[in-house]
Amino acid sequence: MDSHNEGGIMTTSIILNKAVEKVKKDNIVNTLKKLISIPSITGMEREIGEYIFNTLSEWGISVQKNWVDKKRFNVIARIGVKEKIPSLMLNGHMDTVFPETGEESFEPKIVGDKLYGFGSVDMKSGLSAMMETARILVEFENHMDGEIIFSFVVDEERDGKGTLHLVESGIRSKWAIVTEPTNMKIAPWQMGYLDVAITIYGRPAHGGFPTKGLNAIYGASRFLELFANSKLFKIEDKIFGKASFNVNKIIGGSGQLIVPHQCRIEININLLPEQSENVVRKEIIRILKGLKNNGHISNFKITLSDYGPAVKLSSDEPIVRIVCDVYRKVLGVNPELSVMKSWTDAETLITKAKIPTIIFGPGDITIAHTPEEHVAIKDVLDTTKIYVATALNLRLLRRNP
C-alpha cells in the first residue's frame, strides 16, 4: 500500500526503507578507497574504467563500454525498465587533475569520519555513491517505475569529451543528476566559464638598462590589476553572486639579463548568465588598448577558448522539487539550493542534450585539487541514500511532465 505525505513522496514505504537501509558504510568506504588508489589523471582513465566496469558486471548489472577514443571509454550501466518513463541519469567523471604540488596522496587514509586522498572530493566520493546506488537498485529493480542510467565518464577535467561523446552517441535520459561535490547542497544553477589566453608584448633591452626597454611582465601585472577592478566583477546577481576569475598560468621572461619582451597569461573566468563571450572580449580589449595607448605595452594578442554559458533550472523544475522532497524525507532537514561555481558536465547535458540537470554530491569543492582533499564519510552515505530514494520515486517525475 502506497504511503503519502505533504512533500509529495509516494512509494511503498517498506520497500523504500529496506533499500535505504542497505546503504552500508563498509561498502562505500572500501569502494572509495579502491577508487582513490587507482590514479586516473585525465588521459589515463583506462584502469579505473576497467575496475568500475568489472565490478558492476560482477554485481549483475547491465553495463557497456562507450569508447571515446582508442584508449578510453565511458562506462554506462542501466537498471530498471527502459520502456517505462521517465528515465534518470547519474553522471560522474572518472578523471582527476594532475597532482600539481607533488604532495598529493593516492593512498587513502581515514581520520575520524574523514577519508583523505587525492580525488576523494573531485570526484571519487560521487563515483562510490553511484556504484553503491547501482548495487542496491539491482535488488529492487522490479519495484522501479522507470530506468536509471549510470554514466561514468572520462575527460571532464580537460575538454569534457566523455559526456559530449555520450550525448553524441544518442544516450539520453529525461532528467539527470551530476554527482560532483556540492557540500550536500542541491545546485540547479552553474556559472558560465571562459578560458582566455593573453599575450602581452613589450620591448627587449639589456637588463642593466631596464628603462631602455618595455617590460611585458610589468604590462601583464598592470592588466591584471585593471581587469580585477573591471565592471565585469562588480555586477551582482541575486542567485549567482558576482563573476570571478583565476590566473591559471603566467609565462614570461627568459631568466637572462634581458627585459622581458613577451608575457603570456592564461585566465579562467566564471561568468554570470548575462555575460557572454563577446561582452568579456570587448572589456579585455578595452583595457589592453588603454595600456597600449598609455605606453605600458607595445601590443597584445587574445585567444578565447572553451566557452560555456551559465545554466540554470527553475526551482519548480520536477527534478529539483523531487530531489528536494526526497532529501527532506531521508535526512529530515530542508536542503539548501546553491550555485556551482565551477564548470561541470551539467552544461553539456543541458545545452547539448536538453536534459534538465542538477548537480548534487558529497564533498567540499573548495578543497578539491589540493593535498588536503578529503570527504566526510557520512556525507557519502547520506548522498547515496538520496540517490537510491530518488530512483525509487521516478513515478513522481512521470507525473510532473
C-alpha positions in Angstrom: 0.0 0.0 0.0 1.4 3.4 -1.0 2.1 6.0 1.6 1.5 9.7 1.1 2.9 12.9 2.6 2.7 16.6 2.0 6.1 16.7 0.3 4.8 14.5 -2.5 6.8 11.4 -1.8 4.8 8.4 -2.8 6.3 5.0 -2.8 5.9 1.8 -0.9 7.3 2.7 2.5 8.6 -0.7 3.3 10.5 -1.1 0.0 12.0 2.4 0.3 13.1 1.9 3.9 14.6 -1.5 3.1 16.5 -0.1 0.1 17.9 2.9 2.1 18.9 0.6 5.0 21.0 -1.4 2.6 23.4 1.6 2.1 26.4 0.2 4.0 29.3 2.3 5.3 31.9 -0.5 4.8 30.8 -1.0 1.1 31.1 2.7 0.3 34.4 3.2 2.2 36.0 0.1 0.6 34.9 1.2 -2.9 36.1 4.8 -2.3 39.5 3.6 -1.1 39.9 1.4 -4.1 38.9 4.3 -6.5 41.4 6.7 -4.8 44.2 4.1 -5.0 43.8 4.0 -8.8 45.5 7.1 -10.4 43.2 8.4 -13.1 44.7 11.7 -14.3 42.9 12.9 -17.4 44.0 10.7 -20.3 44.8 7.8 -18.0 41.3 6.7 -17.1 41.6 3.2 -18.6 42.4 1.3 -15.3 39.7 2.9 -13.2 37.2 2.4 -16.1 38.0 -1.3 -16.1 37.6 -1.5 -12.4 34.2 0.1 -12.4 33.1 -2.0 -15.5 34.2 -5.3 -13.9 32.8 -4.5 -10.5 29.3 -3.6 -11.9 29.4 -6.6 -14.1 30.1 -8.9 -11.1 27.1 -7.3 -9.4 24.9 -8.5 -12.2 24.3 -5.0 -13.7 23.9 -4.4 -17.4 27.0 -2.5 -18.3 28.8 -1.4 -21.5 31.9 0.4 -22.7 31.2 3.6 -24.6 34.5 4.2 -26.4 35.6 7.8 -26.6 38.9 7.2 -28.3 41.2 4.2 -28.8 42.4 4.2 -25.2 39.5 5.5 -23.1 35.9 4.7 -22.6 32.9 5.8 -20.6 31.2 3.1 -18.5 27.4 3.0 -19.0 25.2 1.0 -16.7 21.4 0.6 -16.8 19.0 -0.5 -14.2 15.2 -0.6 -14.4 12.7 -0.8 -17.2 13.6 1.1 -20.4 10.2 1.0 -21.8 8.8 2.9 -18.9 9.3 6.6 -18.5 10.8 8.7 -17.1 14.5 7.9 -17.0 17.1 9.5 -14.8 20.9 9.7 -15.4 23.5 9.8 -12.7 26.6 11.3 -14.2 30.1 11.4 -12.7 33.7 11.7 -14.1 36.5 9.2 -13.5 39.4 11.5 -14.2 41.3 13.8 -11.9 43.5 16.8 -12.5 47.3 16.3 -12.4 48.8 16.3 -8.9 50.4 19.7 -9.1 52.3 20.0 -5.8 53.7 16.5 -5.5 52.3 16.2 -2.0 49.0 14.6 -3.1 48.5 11.0 -2.0 46.8 8.1 -3.8 47.0 6.1 -0.5 43.6 6.7 1.2 43.7 7.4 4.9 40.8 7.6 7.4 40.9 10.2 10.2 37.7 10.1 12.3 34.8 10.4 9.8 37.0 11.9 7.1 38.6 9.9 4.2 41.7 11.6 2.8 43.1 11.0 -0.6 43.7 12.7 -4.0 40.4 12.7 -5.9 38.3 11.9 -2.9 36.3 15.1 -3.3 36.5 15.5 -7.1 35.0 13.2 -7.5 35.6 9.6 -6.4 33.2 10.0 -3.5 30.5 10.7 -6.0 31.5 7.7 -8.1 31.4 5.4 -5.0 27.9 6.7 -4.2 26.8 6.0 -7.7 28.3 2.4 -7.5 26.7 1.7 -4.2 23.4 3.0 -5.5 23.6 0.7 -8.5 24.5 -2.3 -6.3 21.4 -1.7 -4.2 19.0 -0.9 -7.0 19.7 -4.3 -8.8 17.9 -6.0 -5.9 14.9 -3.6 -6.2 14.8 -3.4 -10.0 11.3 -4.9 -10.1 10.0 -2.0 -8.0 11.4 0.7 -10.2 9.0 2.8 -12.3 11.5 3.7 -14.9 15.2 3.4 -15.8 18.3 4.7 -14.1 21.4 5.3 -16.4 24.7 5.5 -14.7 27.4 7.3 -16.8 31.0 7.1 -15.5 32.8 9.4 -18.0 36.3 10.4 -19.0 37.9 13.8 -19.7 35.8 16.2 -17.6 38.8 17.9 -16.2 40.2 18.8 -19.6 37.8 19.1 -22.5 34.6 17.4 -21.4 34.9 14.8 -24.3 33.4 12.0 -22.3 29.9 13.4 -21.7 30.0 15.1 -25.1 30.7 11.7 -26.7 28.0 10.1 -24.6 25.4 12.7 -25.8 26.6 12.3 -29.4 26.2 8.6 -29.1 22.5 9.1 -28.5 22.5 8.2 -24.8 19.7 10.2 -23.3 17.6 10.5 -20.2 14.6 12.6 -19.2 16.5 14.1 -16.3 20.0 14.0 -14.8 22.0 14.5 -11.7 25.7 15.3 -12.0 27.3 13.8 -8.8 30.0 16.5 -8.5 30.8 17.8 -5.0 28.3 20.4 -3.7 28.8 20.0 0.0 25.4 18.4 0.3 23.6 21.3 -1.3 21.4 21.0 -4.4 22.7 23.0 -7.3 20.2 23.8 -10.1 22.5 26.5 -11.3 26.0 26.7 -12.7 28.1 29.7 -13.6 29.4 30.2 -17.1 33.0 29.9 -18.0 35.6 31.2 -20.4 39.2 30.4 -20.9 41.3 33.3 -22.2 45.0 33.4 -23.2 46.5 36.9 -23.5 50.0 37.6 -24.8 51.4 41.0 -23.8 54.2 42.4 -25.9 56.8 44.8 -24.6 60.3 45.8 -25.9 63.6 44.0 -25.2 66.6 45.7 -23.8 69.7 44.8 -21.7 68.6 44.1 -18.2 71.1 46.5 -16.8 69.2 49.3 -18.5 65.6 48.5 -17.9 64.3 51.9 -18.8 65.5 51.3 -22.4 63.0 48.5 -22.8 59.4 47.9 -22.1 58.8 45.0 -19.6 56.0 42.8 -20.7 55.7 41.3 -17.2 55.0 44.7 -15.8 52.5 45.3 -18.5 50.8 42.0 -17.7 50.7 42.9 -14.0 49.0 46.3 -14.8 46.4 44.4 -17.0 45.6 42.0 -14.2 45.1 44.9 -11.7 42.8 46.7 -14.1 40.9 43.6 -15.0 40.3 42.7 -11.4 38.6 46.1 -10.9 36.6 45.8 -14.2 32.9 46.3 -14.3 32.6 42.6 -15.1 33.2 41.8 -11.5 31.2 44.5 -9.9 27.8 43.3 -11.1 25.9 41.1 -8.5 23.2 38.6 -9.5 20.7 37.7 -6.8 21.3 34.0 -7.4 24.8 33.7 -8.9 26.5 36.4 -6.9 29.5 38.0 -8.7 31.7 36.8 -11.6 35.2 35.9 -10.7 38.5 34.9 -12.4 41.6 32.9 -11.7 45.1 33.3 -13.3 45.9 29.7 -14.1 49.4 30.4 -15.6 51.9 33.1 -16.4 54.9 32.6 -18.7 57.3 35.5 -19.2 61.0 36.3 -19.5 64.0 34.1 -20.3 65.7 34.1 -17.0 68.6 36.0 -18.6 69.6 39.6 -18.1 67.1 40.8 -20.7 64.0 43.0 -20.2 61.1 40.5 -21.0 59.5 41.5 -24.3 56.7 39.0 -24.0 54.4 37.6 -21.3 51.5 35.1 -21.7 48.7 35.0 -19.2 46.1 32.2 -19.1 42.9 33.0 -17.3 39.7 31.2 -16.4 36.6 33.4 -15.9 33.4 32.4 -14.1 30.5 34.3 -15.8 27.0 35.4 -14.9 24.1 34.5 -17.1 24.1 37.9 -18.8 27.9 37.9 -19.5 28.6 36.5 -23.0 31.9 35.6 -24.6 31.6 38.8 -26.7 31.0 41.0 -23.6 34.2 39.7 -22.0 36.2 40.1 -25.2 35.2 43.7 -25.5 36.1 44.5 -21.9 39.6 42.8 -22.3 40.3 44.7 -25.5 39.2 48.0 -23.9 41.7 47.5 -21.1 44.6 46.4 -23.3 44.1 49.2 -25.8 44.3 51.7 -22.9 47.6 50.2 -21.8 48.9 50.3 -25.3 47.8 53.9 -25.8 49.5 54.9 -22.5 52.7 53.2 -23.5 52.7 50.4 -20.9 52.7 47.7 -23.6 53.6 47.7 -27.3 51.0 45.2 -28.5 48.8 42.3 -27.5 47.1 39.2 -28.7 43.9 37.5 -27.3 42.8 33.9 -27.7 39.4 32.9 -26.4 38.6 29.2 -26.0 36.3 26.8 -24.1 33.3 29.0 -23.6 30.2 27.7 -21.9 27.2 29.8 -20.8 25.8 29.9 -17.3 22.9 27.4 -16.9 20.0 27.5 -14.5 16.9 25.5 -13.9 13.7 26.8 -12.3 13.3 25.8 -8.7 9.9 24.4 -9.9 11.6 22.0 -12.3 10.4 18.5 -11.4 13.9 17.1 -10.8 14.6 20.0 -8.4 11.4 19.6 -6.5 11.5 15.8 -6.3 15.1 15.6 -5.1 14.4 18.3 -2.5 11.4 16.3 -1.3 13.5 13.1 -1.1 16.2 15.0 0.7 13.7 16.1 3.4 12.2 12.7 3.8 15.6 10.8 4.0 17.6 13.3 6.1 14.9 15.1 7.9 16.2 18.6 7.1 15.5 21.1 4.3 18.1 21.2 1.6 19.9 24.4 0.6 20.0 25.4 -3.1 23.3 26.7 -4.4 25.3 27.7 -7.4 28.1 25.5 -8.8 30.9 28.0 -9.3 33.0 25.7 -11.5 32.3 24.1 -14.8 30.8 20.6 -14.8 29.3 18.2 -17.4 25.9 19.6 -16.4 26.5 22.3 -19.0 26.9 19.7 -21.8 23.8 17.8 -20.7 21.7 20.9 -20.5 22.9 22.8 -23.6 23.7 19.9 -25.9 21.2 17.2 -24.9 18.5 19.5 -23.5 18.3 17.4 -20.3 17.2 19.2 -17.2 20.1 18.6 -14.9 21.0 19.4 -11.3 24.3 19.0 -9.5 24.4 17.2 -6.2 27.1 15.2 -4.5 29.3 14.8 -1.4 32.4 16.8 -0.6 33.5 20.4 -0.4 34.8 21.5 -3.9 36.9 24.3 -2.3 39.5 21.8 -1.1 39.5 19.7 -4.3 42.7 19.6 -6.4 44.8 20.0 -3.2 46.9 17.8 -0.9 44.3 18.3 1.8 41.5 16.8 -0.2 39.1 14.8 1.9 35.4 13.9 2.3 33.2 13.2 5.2 32.1 9.6 5.1 28.7 10.4 6.5 28.0 12.7 3.6 28.8 10.0 1.1 26.4 7.7 2.9 23.6 10.3 3.0 24.1 11.2 -0.7 23.8 7.5 -1.6 20.6 7.2 0.4 19.1 10.2 -1.5 20.2 8.7 -4.9 18.5 5.4 -4.0 15.3 7.0 -2.8 15.1 9.2 -5.8 15.5 6.2 -8.1 12.6 4.5 -6.3 10.4 7.6 -6.7 10.7 8.0 -10.5 6.9 7.8 -10.8 6.8 11.4 -9.4 8.8 12.7 -12.3 6.5 11.0 -14.7 3.6 12.8 -13.1 5.4 16.1 -13.5 5.9 16.5 -17.2 
